[in-house]
Amino acid sequence: DEAVALDRKSNELLIELYAKLTPWHKTQVARHPDRPHFIDYRDSLFTDFVNLAGDRYFAEDFAIQAGFARLDGQPVAVIGQEKGRGVTEKVRRNFGMPKPEGYRKAKRLMELAERFSLPVFTFIDTPGAYPGIDSEERGISEAIARNLAIMSHLRTPIICTVIGEGSSGGALGIGVGDHLCMLQYSTYFVISPEGCANIIWKTSDKAPEAAEAMGLTSDVLTDLGIVDAMIEEPLGGAHRDPDLMAERVAAHLAQQLDELSLLDTDALLKRRYDRLMAIGN
């Protein structure tokens, strides 16, 4: 009885604490080192995953994983940004910052999905597209822009989920679709709070103020109509109970796929267009 009472008290304290989290604090939760990554969701939600590598132009980009799989037995295309764990894996995956070849690989998979009438699921978790010289030389801006254009009129359902931090064009490059959802403590922004603070105040010390002003949290973005739904996380964050979080994500994605599958292609594209044009109104 004492243990149960202690657990209850701990949960009450956690609920009280998380209710007081500022946008800056939520940014840190989204970056938590133990937070589930794309590969964790891929292995929990999907079966029979077959990885497809390379963009047929330059090379393989390990910051983006893409392939075909099954969701409840239905064939689907799955694309996600992966940061990696441990120093060696993080370096191999470029800390989740894709280069042009990563977005061109994603585009190749999406076009294959359209050809075979497969729904597309994307999972967003990146500090941004890689801004290095080699990335610029190979056309990172063009690669992202082309993905935006293709995803806006792809003739198959697209469901996008922000599972960690979704930053800048790096997130948008696989983030245009029929339904955009966010995990409760994930973030979605045009620039990191640190970057915003450096531009506005010339110091990253103002990052908490920048986070507050940017409206980067799931509740704010849902209220603004930019995000369609927020998926509640377990008490303390997704890293506290990854299995429960995976169950909630799976249920939400399955429900959205069922709803989108009822629409014919023309109605789907019109709905997607109307959704995108409504942002900012």
VEXRORO-780823 format. One record per atom (N, C-alpha, C): residue number from 0; atom name; x, y, z. Coordinates in steps of 0.1 Angstrom, whole numbers, plus 5000, padded with zeros to 4 digits. Atoms other than C-alpha are relative to their C-alpha. Layout:
<atoms>
NUM,CA,X,Y,Z $
...
</atoms>
This chain:
<atoms>
0,N,5008,4988,5000 $
0,CA,5000,5000,5000 $
0,C,5009,5013,5000 $
1,N,4991,4988,5000 $
1,CA,5028,5024,5008 $
1,C,5007,5002,4986 $
2,N,4993,4999,5014 $
2,CA,5045,5016,4974 $
2,C,4990,5006,4990 $
3,N,5010,4995,5009 $
3,CA,5012,5023,4956 $
3,C,4998,5015,5003 $
4,N,5002,4986,4996 $
4,CA,5007,5055,4975 $
4,C,5012,5009,4995 $
5,N,4988,4993,5004 $
5,CA,5043,5066,4967 $
5,C,5000,5002,4985 $
6,N,5001,4998,5014 $
6,CA,5038,5059,4930 $
6,C,4990,5010,4996 $
7,N,5010,4991,5003 $
7,CA,5006,5078,4930 $
7,C,5004,5014,5002 $
8,N,4995,4986,4997 $
8,CA,5023,5108,4946 $
8,C,5010,5004,4990 $
9,N,4990,4997,5011 $
9,CA,5052,5106,4921 $
9,C,4993,5004,4987 $
10,N,5007,4997,5013 $
10,CA,5027,5106,4892 $
10,C,4994,5014,5001 $
11,N,5006,4987,4998 $
11,CA,5009,5136,4907 $
11,C,5010,5011,4999 $
12,N,4990,4990,5001 $
12,CA,5041,5155,4910 $
12,C,5005,5002,4986 $
13,N,4996,4999,5014 $
13,CA,5051,5146,4874 $
13,C,4990,5008,4992 $
14,N,5011,4993,5007 $
14,CA,5017,5158,4861 $
14,C,5001,5015,5003 $
15,N,4999,4986,4997 $
15,CA,5021,5190,4880 $
15,C,5012,5007,4994 $
16,N,4988,4995,5006 $
16,CA,5056,5195,4868 $
16,C,4999,5002,4985 $
17,N,5001,4999,5015 $
17,CA,5049,5188,4831 $
17,C,4989,5010,4996 $
18,N,5010,4990,5003 $
18,CA,5019,5211,4832 $
18,C,5006,5014,5000 $
19,N,4993,4987,4999 $
19,CA,5043,5239,4840 $
19,C,5012,5002,4990 $
20,N,4989,4999,5010 $
20,CA,5068,5232,4811 $
20,C,4998,5011,4991 $
21,N,4999,4989,5010 $
21,CA,5077,5262,4790 $
21,C,5003,4994,4987 $
22,N,4996,5005,5013 $
22,CA,5082,5259,4753 $
22,C,5015,4996,4999 $
23,N,4986,5003,5000 $
23,CA,5119,5259,4759 $
23,C,5003,4986,5007 $
24,N,4999,5013,4994 $
24,CA,5116,5230,4783 $
24,C,4995,4988,4991 $
25,N,5005,5010,5009 $
25,CA,5095,5211,4758 $
25,C,5010,4997,4988 $
26,N,4989,5002,5010 $
26,CA,5123,5216,4733 $
26,C,5010,4990,5005 $
27,N,4990,5009,4994 $
27,CA,5146,5198,4756 $
27,C,4995,4986,5001 $
28,N,5007,5014,5000 $
28,CA,5121,5169,4760 $
28,C,5001,4994,4986 $
29,N,5000,5005,5014 $
29,CA,5119,5166,4722 $
29,C,5014,4996,4996 $
30,N,4986,5004,5003 $
30,CA,5157,5163,4722 $
30,C,5006,4990,5010 $
31,N,4996,5009,4990 $
31,CA,5159,5139,4751 $
31,C,5008,4988,4994 $
32,N,4992,5011,5006 $
32,CA,5187,5113,4744 $
32,C,4994,4986,5000 $
33,N,5007,5013,5000 $
33,CA,5164,5084,4753 $
33,C,4987,5000,4993 $
34,N,5013,5000,5008 $
34,CA,5135,5095,4732 $
34,C,5000,4990,4989 $
35,N,5000,5009,5011 $
35,CA,5124,5069,4707 $
35,C,5003,5007,4987 $
36,N,4997,4995,5014 $
36,CA,5138,5074,4672 $
36,C,4991,4993,4990 $
37,N,5007,5006,5011 $
37,CA,5124,5066,4638 $
37,C,5001,4985,5000 $
38,N,4998,5015,5001 $
38,CA,5139,5031,4638 $
38,C,4992,4993,5011 $
39,N,5008,5007,4990 $
39,CA,5122,5023,4671 $
39,C,4985,4999,4996 $
40,N,5014,5000,5004 $
40,CA,5088,5033,4657 $
40,C,4998,4990,4988 $
41,N,5000,5009,5012 $
41,CA,5096,5015,4624 $
41,C,4998,4985,5004 $
42,N,5001,5014,4996 $
42,CA,5102,4982,4642 $
42,C,4988,4997,5009 $
43,N,5012,5003,4991 $
43,CA,5072,4986,4666 $
43,C,4987,5000,4992 $
44,N,5013,4997,5007 $
44,CA,5046,4998,4641 $
44,C,4998,4991,4987 $
45,N,5001,5006,5013 $
45,CA,5055,4980,4609 $
45,C,5007,4986,5000 $
46,N,4994,5013,5002 $
46,CA,5064,4945,4597 $
46,C,5005,4999,4986 $
47,N,4994,5003,5013 $
47,CA,5084,4931,4568 $
47,C,5006,5012,4993 $
48,N,4994,4988,5006 $
48,CA,5103,4963,4563 $
48,C,5012,4996,4991 $
49,N,4989,5002,5010 $
49,CA,5126,4963,4532 $
49,C,5006,5014,4997 $
50,N,4994,4987,5002 $
50,CA,5151,4991,4531 $
50,C,5005,5002,4986 $
51,N,4995,4996,5014 $
51,CA,5158,5009,4498 $
51,C,5011,5010,5002 $
52,N,4988,4991,4998 $
52,CA,5192,5026,4496 $
52,C,5003,5008,4987 $
53,N,4995,4992,5012 $
53,CA,5205,5054,4473 $
53,C,4990,5008,4993 $
54,N,5009,4991,5008 $
54,CA,5191,5082,4452 $
54,C,5002,4998,4985 $
55,N,4997,5002,5014 $
55,CA,5204,5069,4419 $
55,C,5007,5012,4993 $
56,N,4992,4989,5005 $
56,CA,5224,5102,4415 $
56,C,5014,5001,5006 $
57,N,4987,4998,4994 $
57,CA,5251,5103,4441 $
57,C,5004,4989,5010 $
58,N,4996,5009,4990 $
58,CA,5251,5081,4472 $
58,C,4988,4997,5009 $
59,N,5010,5003,4990 $
59,CA,5232,5066,4501 $
59,C,5002,5010,5011 $
60,N,5001,4990,4989 $
60,CA,5222,5090,4529 $
60,C,4994,4993,5012 $
61,N,5004,5008,4989 $
61,CA,5220,5072,4563 $
61,C,4991,5009,5010 $
62,N,5008,4992,4991 $
62,CA,5202,5102,4579 $
62,C,4985,4998,4997 $
63,N,5014,5003,5004 $
63,CA,5170,5091,4560 $
63,C,4999,4985,4997 $
64,N,5003,5013,5003 $
64,CA,5157,5056,4561 $
64,C,4987,4999,4992 $
65,N,5012,5001,5009 $
65,CA,5132,5046,4534 $
65,C,4998,4986,4995 $
66,N,5003,5014,5005 $
66,CA,5115,5014,4523 $
66,C,4986,4997,5000 $
67,N,5014,5005,5000 $
67,CA,5084,4993,4520 $
67,C,4998,4991,5012 $
68,N,5003,5008,4988 $
68,CA,5067,4976,4549 $
68,C,4985,4997,5000 $
69,N,5014,5003,4998 $
69,CA,5033,4964,4561 $
69,C,4995,5006,5013 $
70,N,5006,4995,4988 $
70,CA,5010,4982,4586 $
70,C,4987,4992,5001 $
71,N,5012,5008,4998 $
71,CA,4984,4957,4599 $
71,C,4998,4991,4987 $
72,N,5001,5008,5012 $
72,CA,4991,4936,4568 $
72,C,4999,5007,4987 $
73,N,5002,4992,5012 $
73,CA,4986,4964,4543 $
73,C,5014,5006,4996 $
74,N,4988,4995,5005 $
74,CA,5016,4973,4521 $
74,C,5000,5016,5000 $
75,N,4998,4985,4999 $
75,CA,5029,5009,4527 $
75,C,5014,5004,4997 $
76,N,4986,4995,5001 $
76,CA,5059,5031,4521 $
76,C,5003,5008,5013 $
77,N,4996,4994,4988 $
77,CA,5078,5043,4551 $
77,C,5013,5008,4999 $
78,N,4988,4992,5001 $
78,CA,5103,5072,4553 $
78,C,5002,5007,5013 $
79,N,4998,4994,4987 $
79,CA,5119,5086,4584 $
79,C,5015,5005,5001 $
80,N,4987,4995,4996 $
80,CA,5148,5107,4597 $
80,C,5005,4994,5012 $
81,N,4994,5007,4989 $
81,CA,5172,5089,4620 $
81,C,5012,5007,5005 $
82,N,4988,4993,4995 $
82,CA,5197,5106,4643 $
82,C,5010,4990,5005 $
83,N,4991,5010,4995 $
83,CA,5213,5074,4656 $
83,C,5003,5002,5015 $
84,N,4997,5000,4986 $
84,CA,5225,5065,4691 $
84,C,5015,4996,5001 $
85,N,4986,5003,4998 $
85,CA,5261,5065,4703 $
85,C,5008,5008,4990 $
86,N,4993,4991,5008 $
86,CA,5289,5086,4688 $
86,C,5002,4994,4985 $
87,N,4997,5006,5013 $
87,CA,5298,5062,4659 $
87,C,4987,5001,4991 $
88,N,5013,5001,5008 $
88,CA,5261,5058,4648 $
88,C,4995,5014,4997 $
89,N,5004,4987,5002 $
89,CA,5254,5095,4652 $
89,C,5008,5006,4988 $
90,N,4992,4995,5011 $
90,CA,5283,5104,4629 $
90,C,4996,4994,4987 $
91,N,5004,5007,5012 $
91,CA,5273,5078,4604 $
91,C,4987,5006,4994 $
92,N,5013,4994,5004 $
92,CA,5238,5093,4603 $
92,C,5000,5015,4999 $
93,N,4999,4986,5001 $
93,CA,5251,5128,4603 $
93,C,4991,5007,5010 $
94,N,5008,4994,4990 $
94,CA,5232,5135,4635 $
94,C,4985,5003,4996 $
95,N,5014,4998,5005 $
95,CA,5199,5132,4616 $
95,C,4998,5012,4991 $
96,N,5001,4989,5009 $
96,CA,5207,5160,4592 $
96,C,5002,4995,4985 $
97,N,4999,5005,5014 $
97,CA,5200,5148,4556 $
97,C,5007,5009,4991 $
98,N,4994,4992,5011 $
98,CA,5219,5159,4526 $
98,C,4991,4998,4987 $
99,N,5009,5000,5011 $
99,CA,5204,5163,4491 $
99,C,4997,4985,4995 $
100,N,5002,5014,5004 $
100,CA,5208,5125,4483 $
100,C,4989,4994,5009 $
101,N,5010,5006,4991 $
101,CA,5186,5117,4513 $
101,C,4986,5004,4996 $
102,N,5013,4995,5005 $
102,CA,5157,5139,4500 $
102,C,4997,4994,4986 $
103,N,5002,5006,5013 $
103,CA,5162,5125,4465 $
103,C,4996,4985,5001 $
104,N,5004,5014,4997 $
104,CA,5160,5090,4479 $
104,C,4985,4999,5005 $
105,N,5013,5000,4995 $
105,CA,5128,5099,4497 $
105,C,4990,5003,4988 $
106,N,5008,4997,5012 $
106,CA,5114,5113,4464 $
106,C,4999,4988,4992 $
107,N,5000,5013,5008 $
107,CA,5123,5081,4446 $
107,C,4990,4990,5006 $
108,N,5009,5009,4994 $
108,CA,5104,5061,4471 $
108,C,4986,5004,4999 $
109,N,5013,4995,5001 $
109,CA,5074,5083,4471 $
109,C,4994,4998,4986 $
110,N,5004,5002,5014 $
110,CA,5072,5081,4433 $
110,C,4997,4985,4998 $
111,N,5003,5014,5001 $
111,CA,5074,5043,4436 $
111,C,4987,4997,5007 $
112,N,5012,5002,4992 $
112,CA,5046,5044,4462 $
112,C,4988,5004,4992 $
113,N,5011,4995,5009 $
113,CA,5024,5064,4438 $
113,C,4998,4990,4989 $
114,N,5001,5009,5011 $
114,CA,5031,5040,4410 $
114,C,4992,4987,5004 $
115,N,5006,5013,4995 $
115,CA,5019,5010,4431 $
115,C,4988,5003,5010 $
116,N,5012,4996,4992 $
116,CA,4991,5030,4449 $
116,C,5002,4996,5015 $
117,N,4997,5003,4986 $
117,CA,5007,5026,4484 $
117,C,5000,5013,5008 $
118,N,5000,4988,4991 $
118,CA,5001,5051,4512 $
118,C,5014,5002,5005 $
119,N,4986,4996,4996 $
119,CA,5032,5070,4524 $
119,C,4999,5005,5015 $
120,N,4999,4995,4986 $
120,CA,5041,5074,4561 $
120,C,5014,5006,5002 $
121,N,4988,4994,4998 $
121,CA,5068,5099,4570 $
121,C,5002,5003,5015 $
122,N,4997,4997,4986 $
122,CA,5085,5104,4604 $
122,C,5011,5011,5001 $
123,N,4991,4989,5000 $
123,CA,5101,5137,4611 $
123,C,5007,5002,5014 $
124,N,4992,4998,4988 $
124,CA,5130,5141,4636 $
124,C,5014,5005,4996 $
125,N,4987,4995,5005 $
125,CA,5158,5164,4625 $
125,C,5003,5014,5005 $
126,N,4996,4987,4996 $
126,CA,5177,5195,4637 $
126,C,5000,5009,4987 $
127,N,5000,4992,5012 $
127,CA,5176,5206,4600 $
127,C,5008,4993,4989 $
128,N,4991,5005,5011 $
128,CA,5190,5197,4566 $
128,C,5014,5004,5002 $
129,N,4985,4997,4998 $
129,CA,5228,5196,4565 $
129,C,5004,5012,4992 $
130,N,4997,4987,5007 $
130,CA,5241,5231,4557 $
130,C,5014,5001,4995 $
131,N,4985,5000,5003 $
131,CA,5277,5221,4548 $
131,C,5002,5003,4985 $
132,N,4996,4996,5013 $
132,CA,5295,5231,4516 $
132,C,4996,4989,4990 $
133,N,5003,5011,5009 $
133,CA,5291,5196,4500 $
133,C,4985,4999,4998 $
134,N,5014,5000,5002 $
134,CA,5254,5197,4506 $
134,C,4995,5011,4991 $
135,N,5004,4989,5009 $
135,CA,5250,5231,4490 $
135,C,5005,4998,4986 $
136,N,4995,5003,5013 $
136,CA,5272,5220,4461 $
136,C,4991,4991,4992 $
137,N,5009,5010,5007 $
137,CA,5248,5191,4453 $
137,C,4985,5004,5000 $
138,N,5013,4995,5002 $
138,CA,5217,5213,4456 $
138,C,4990,4996,5010 $
139,N,5009,5003,4989 $
139,CA,5201,5209,4490 $
139,C,4987,5007,4999 $
140,N,5012,4992,5001 $
140,CA,5176,5237,4484 $
140,C,4991,4995,4989 $
141,N,5008,5005,5012 $
141,CA,5165,5223,4450 $
141,C,4994,4986,5004 $
142,N,5005,5013,4996 $
142,CA,5162,5188,4465 $
142,C,4987,5001,5009 $
143,N,5011,4998,4991 $
143,CA,5139,5200,4493 $
143,C,4988,5006,4992 $
144,N,5010,4994,5008 $
144,CA,5119,5222,4469 $
144,C,4993,4991,4991 $
145,N,5006,5010,5009 $
145,CA,5113,5194,4445 $
145,C,4991,4990,5008 $
146,N,5009,5008,4992 $
146,CA,5100,5172,4473 $
146,C,4987,5007,5004 $
147,N,5012,4993,4996 $
147,CA,5076,5199,4484 $
147,C,4990,5000,4988 $
148,N,5008,5000,5012 $
148,CA,5063,5201,4448 $
148,C,4993,4986,4998 $
149,N,5005,5014,5003 $
149,CA,5060,5163,4444 $
149,C,4990,4996,5010 $
150,N,5009,5004,4989 $
150,CA,5043,5157,4478 $
150,C,4987,5007,4999 $
151,N,5012,4993,5000 $
151,CA,5018,5184,4472 $
151,C,4990,4994,4990 $
152,N,5009,5005,5009 $
152,CA,5003,5165,4443 $
152,C,5002,4985,4998 $
153,N,4998,5014,5001 $
153,CA,5013,5129,4449 $
153,C,4987,4993,5001 $
154,N,5013,5006,5001 $
154,CA,4984,5107,4440 $
154,C,4998,4987,5009 $
155,N,5001,5011,4990 $
155,CA,4984,5085,4471 $
155,C,5000,5007,5014 $
156,N,5000,4994,4987 $
156,CA,4977,5093,4508 $
156,C,5014,5002,5006 $
157,N,4988,4997,4993 $
157,CA,5005,5109,4528 $
157,C,4997,5004,5014 $
158,N,5003,4997,4986 $
158,CA,5005,5109,4566 $
158,C,5014,5003,5007 $
159,N,4988,4996,4994 $
159,CA,5033,5128,4584 $
159,C,4999,5001,5015 $
160,N,5000,5000,4985 $
160,CA,5043,5125,4621 $
160,C,5013,5006,5005 $
161,N,4988,4994,4994 $
161,CA,5067,5147,4640 $
161,C,5002,4993,5014 $
162,N,4997,5008,4989 $
162,CA,5083,5124,4666 $
162,C,5010,5006,5010 $
163,N,4990,4993,4991 $
163,CA,5110,5147,4680 $
163,C,5001,5014,4997 $
164,N,5000,4986,5004 $
164,CA,5122,5180,4667 $
164,C,4999,5001,4984 $
165,N,5001,4998,5014 $
165,CA,5111,5191,4633 $
165,C,5004,5014,4996 $
166,N,4994,4987,5002 $
166,CA,5133,5220,4622 $
166,C,5002,5004,4985 $
167,N,4997,4993,5012 $
167,CA,5132,5242,4591 $
167,C,4996,4991,4988 $
168,N,5003,5007,5012 $
168,CA,5132,5229,4555 $
168,C,5004,4986,5001 $
169,N,4996,5014,4998 $
169,CA,5149,5197,4567 $
169,C,4988,4992,5004 $
170,N,5012,5007,4996 $
170,CA,5115,5188,4583 $
170,C,4990,5000,4988 $
171,N,5010,4999,5011 $
171,CA,5094,5201,4554 $
171,C,5003,4991,4988 $
172,N,4996,5008,5011 $
172,CA,5113,5180,4529 $
172,C,4993,4987,5000 $
173,N,5008,5012,5000 $
173,CA,5093,5150,4540 $
173,C,4987,5002,5008 $
174,N,5011,4996,4991 $
174,CA,5065,5169,4558 $
174,C,4987,5005,4994 $
175,N,5012,4995,5007 $
175,CA,5039,5178,4532 $
175,C,4991,4988,4997 $
176,N,5009,5011,5002 $
176,CA,5008,5156,4532 $
176,C,4986,5003,5003 $
177,N,5014,4998,4997 $
177,CA,4972,5150,4539 $
177,C,4997,5001,5015 $
178,N,5002,5000,4985 $
178,CA,4976,5147,4577 $
178,C,5013,5002,5006 $
179,N,4987,4997,4993 $
179,CA,5003,5162,4599 $
179,C,4996,4999,5015 $
180,N,5002,5002,4985 $
180,CA,5004,5150,4636 $
180,C,5013,5002,5007 $
181,N,4988,4998,4991 $
181,CA,5028,5157,4664 $
181,C,4998,4992,5013 $
182,N,5000,5005,4987 $
182,CA,5037,5139,4695 $
182,C,4999,5012,5010 $
183,N,5004,4990,4991 $
183,CA,5027,5159,4726 $
183,C,5012,5009,5003 $
184,N,4988,4992,4996 $
184,CA,5063,5171,4735 $
184,C,5010,5001,4988 $
185,N,4991,4997,5011 $
185,CA,5077,5172,4700 $
185,C,4999,5015,4996 $
186,N,5000,4986,5004 $
186,CA,5085,5206,4684 $
186,C,5001,5001,4985 $
187,N,5000,4998,5014 $
187,CA,5081,5220,4649 $
187,C,5002,5015,4998 $
188,N,4996,4986,5001 $
188,CA,5098,5253,4639 $
188,C,5008,5003,4987 $
189,N,4993,4995,5012 $
189,CA,5113,5273,4610 $
189,C,5015,5001,5003 $
190,N,4986,4999,4996 $
190,CA,5146,5277,4629 $
190,C,5001,4996,5015 $
191,N,4999,5004,4986 $
191,CA,5159,5264,4663 $
191,C,4999,5013,5008 $
192,N,5000,4988,4991 $
192,CA,5154,5287,4693 $
192,C,5013,5006,5001 $
193,N,4987,4994,4999 $
193,CA,5191,5291,4696 $
193,C,5004,5008,4987 $
194,N,4997,4992,5012 $
194,CA,5194,5302,4659 $
194,C,4992,5012,5000 $
195,N,5008,4988,5000 $
195,CA,5165,5326,4663 $
195,C,5005,5010,5009 $
196,N,4995,4991,4990 $
196,CA,5180,5341,4694 $
196,C,5013,5006,4995 $
197,N,4987,4994,5005 $
197,CA,5214,5346,4677 $
197,C,4997,5010,4989 $
198,N,5003,4990,5010 $
198,CA,5197,5364,4648 $
198,C,4993,5013,5006 $
199,N,5007,4989,4994 $
199,CA,5174,5386,4669 $
199,C,5008,5007,5011 $
200,N,4994,4994,4988 $
200,CA,5194,5392,4701 $
200,C,5016,4999,4999 $
201,N,4986,5002,5002 $
201,CA,5229,5382,4688 $
201,C,5006,4992,5012 $
202,N,4995,5009,4990 $
202,CA,5232,5356,4716 $
202,C,4990,4989,5002 $
203,N,5009,5012,4998 $
203,CA,5219,5321,4722 $
203,C,4995,4999,5014 $
204,N,5005,5000,4986 $
204,CA,5213,5329,4759 $
204,C,4985,5004,5000 $
205,N,5014,4996,5000 $
205,CA,5179,5343,4748 $
205,C,4992,4989,4993 $
206,N,5008,5011,5006 $
206,CA,5168,5309,4734 $
206,C,4987,4997,5007 $
207,N,5013,5002,4994 $
207,CA,5141,5304,4760 $
207,C,4990,5010,4996 $
208,N,5009,4989,5004 $
208,CA,5126,5338,4751 $
208,C,4995,4997,4985 $
209,N,5003,5003,5014 $
209,CA,5128,5328,4714 $
209,C,4990,4989,4999 $
210,N,5009,5011,5001 $
210,CA,5111,5295,4720 $
210,C,4986,5004,5004 $
211,N,5014,4995,4995 $
211,CA,5082,5313,4739 $
211,C,4993,5007,4989 $
212,N,5006,4992,5010 $
212,CA,5077,5337,4710 $
212,C,4997,4993,4987 $
213,N,5001,5006,5013 $
213,CA,5080,5312,4682 $
213,C,4987,4991,4998 $
214,N,5011,5009,5001 $
214,CA,5050,5290,4691 $
214,C,5003,4987,4993 $
215,N,4995,5012,5007 $
215,CA,5068,5258,4683 $
215,C,4995,4987,5006 $
216,N,5005,5012,4994 $
216,CA,5049,5233,4705 $
216,C,4987,4995,4994 $
217,N,5011,5007,5007 $
217,CA,5022,5209,4695 $
217,C,4986,5006,5003 $
218,N,5012,4994,4997 $
218,CA,4994,5226,4714 $
218,C,4997,5013,4993 $
219,N,5001,4987,5007 $
219,CA,5000,5260,4699 $
219,C,4998,4998,4985 $
220,N,5001,5003,5015 $
220,CA,5005,5246,4663 $
220,C,4986,4994,4997 $
221,N,5013,5006,5003 $
221,CA,4973,5226,4666 $
221,C,4989,5010,5001 $
222,N,5010,4989,4999 $
222,CA,4953,5257,4678 $
222,C,5001,5008,4987 $
223,N,4999,4991,5011 $
223,CA,4967,5276,4648 $
223,C,4996,4993,4987 $
224,N,5004,5008,5011 $
224,CA,4956,5248,4624 $
224,C,5011,4996,4991 $
225,N,4989,5005,5008 $
225,CA,4991,5241,4611 $
225,C,5002,4985,5002 $
226,N,4999,5014,4997 $
226,CA,4991,5207,4628 $
226,C,4986,4995,5002 $
227,N,5014,5005,4999 $
227,CA,4960,5185,4625 $
227,C,4997,4993,5013 $
228,N,5003,5008,4987 $
228,CA,4964,5164,4657 $
228,C,5012,4999,5008 $
229,N,4989,5002,4990 $
229,CA,4985,5160,4688 $
229,C,4997,4986,5006 $
230,N,5001,5013,4994 $
230,CA,4992,5125,4701 $
230,C,5005,5001,5014 $
231,N,4995,4999,4986 $
231,CA,4994,5124,4739 $
231,C,5011,4990,5003 $
232,N,4989,5009,4996 $
232,CA,5026,5110,4753 $
232,C,4998,4995,5014 $
233,N,5001,5006,4986 $
233,CA,5029,5088,4784 $
233,C,5005,5010,5010 $
234,N,4996,4992,4989 $
234,CA,5035,5105,4817 $
234,C,5015,5001,5000 $
235,N,4985,4998,5000 $
235,CA,5070,5121,4816 $
235,C,5006,5000,4986 $
236,N,4994,5000,5014 $
236,CA,5074,5118,4778 $
236,C,5001,4986,4994 $
237,N,5000,5013,5008 $
237,CA,5077,5091,4751 $
237,C,5011,4991,5005 $
238,N,4989,5009,4996 $
238,CA,5110,5078,4765 $
238,C,4997,4993,5013 $
239,N,5003,5007,4987 $
239,CA,5093,5068,4798 $
239,C,4992,4987,4997 $
240,N,5007,5012,5004 $
240,CA,5071,5042,4780 $
240,C,4999,4999,4985 $
241,N,5000,5001,5015 $
241,CA,5081,5036,4744 $
241,C,4989,4991,4994 $
242,N,5010,5009,5005 $
242,CA,5058,5007,4740 $
242,C,4986,5006,4999 $
243,N,5013,4993,5000 $
243,CA,5027,5027,4750 $
243,C,4999,5011,4990 $
244,N,5000,4990,5010 $
244,CA,5038,5055,4728 $
244,C,4998,4994,4986 $
245,N,5001,5006,5013 $
245,CA,5041,5032,4699 $
245,C,4986,4995,4997 $
246,N,5014,5004,5001 $
246,CA,5006,5018,4705 $
246,C,4991,5012,4996 $
247,N,5009,4988,5003 $
247,CA,4991,5053,4705 $
247,C,5003,5005,4986 $
248,N,4997,4995,5014 $
248,CA,5010,5063,4673 $
248,C,4993,4990,4990 $
249,N,5006,5010,5009 $
249,CA,4999,5030,4656 $
249,C,4985,5002,4999 $
250,N,5015,4999,5001 $
250,CA,4962,5035,4665 $
250,C,4997,5013,4993 $
251,N,5003,4988,5007 $
251,CA,4963,5071,4653 $
251,C,5002,4999,4985 $
252,N,4997,5001,5014 $
252,CA,4980,5063,4620 $
252,C,4990,4991,4993 $
253,N,5010,5009,5006 $
253,CA,4956,5034,4613 $
253,C,4987,5007,4998 $
254,N,5013,4993,5001 $
254,CA,4926,5056,4620 $
254,C,5000,5010,4988 $
255,N,4998,4990,5010 $
255,CA,4939,5083,4597 $
255,C,5000,4994,4986 $
256,N,4999,5007,5013 $
256,CA,4947,5059,4569 $
256,C,4986,4995,4996 $
257,N,5013,5004,5003 $
257,CA,4912,5044,4571 $
257,C,4991,5011,4995 $
258,N,5008,4988,5004 $
258,CA,4896,5079,4568 $
258,C,5005,5004,4986 $
259,N,4995,4995,5013 $
259,CA,4919,5089,4538 $
259,C,4997,4990,4989 $
260,N,5002,5010,5010 $
260,CA,4913,5056,4521 $
260,C,4986,5000,4994 $
261,N,5014,4999,5005 $
261,CA,4876,5064,4517 $
261,C,4999,5011,4989 $
262,N,5001,4990,5010 $
262,CA,4884,5093,4494 $
262,C,5006,4995,4987 $
263,N,4994,5003,5013 $
263,CA,4890,5089,4457 $
263,C,5012,5010,4998 $
264,N,4988,4992,5002 $
264,CA,4922,5104,4443 $
264,C,4998,5015,4998 $
265,N,5002,4985,5003 $
265,CA,4908,5137,4430 $
265,C,4995,5007,5013 $
266,N,5004,4994,4988 $
266,CA,4890,5143,4463 $
266,C,5011,5001,5010 $
267,N,4988,5000,4991 $
267,CA,4922,5134,4482 $
267,C,5009,5012,4997 $
268,N,4992,4989,5004 $
268,CA,4942,5159,4462 $
268,C,4994,5014,5003 $
269,N,5007,4987,4997 $
269,CA,4916,5187,4466 $
269,C,5001,5003,5015 $
270,N,4999,4998,4986 $
270,CA,4915,5181,4503 $
270,C,5014,5004,5004 $
271,N,4986,4996,4996 $
271,CA,4953,5183,4505 $
271,C,5003,5014,4996 $
272,N,4997,4986,5005 $
272,CA,4954,5215,4484 $
272,C,4993,5010,5010 $
273,N,5007,4991,4991 $
273,CA,4927,5231,4506 $
273,C,5007,5001,5013 $
274,N,4993,5000,4987 $
274,CA,4946,5221,4537 $
274,C,5012,5009,5000 $
275,N,4988,4992,5001 $
275,CA,4978,5236,4525 $
275,C,4997,5015,4999 $
276,N,5003,4986,5003 $
276,CA,4962,5268,4513 $
276,C,4994,5007,5012 $
277,N,5006,4994,4988 $
277,CA,4944,5273,4546 $
277,C,5010,5004,5011 $
278,N,4989,4996,4990 $
278,CA,4977,5276,4566 $
278,C,5002,5015,4999 $
279,N,4997,4985,4999 $
279,CA,4981,5312,4577 $
279,C,4987,5008,4999 $
280,N,5012,4992,5001 $
280,CA,4945,5322,4571 $
280,C,4993,5002,5014 $
</atoms>
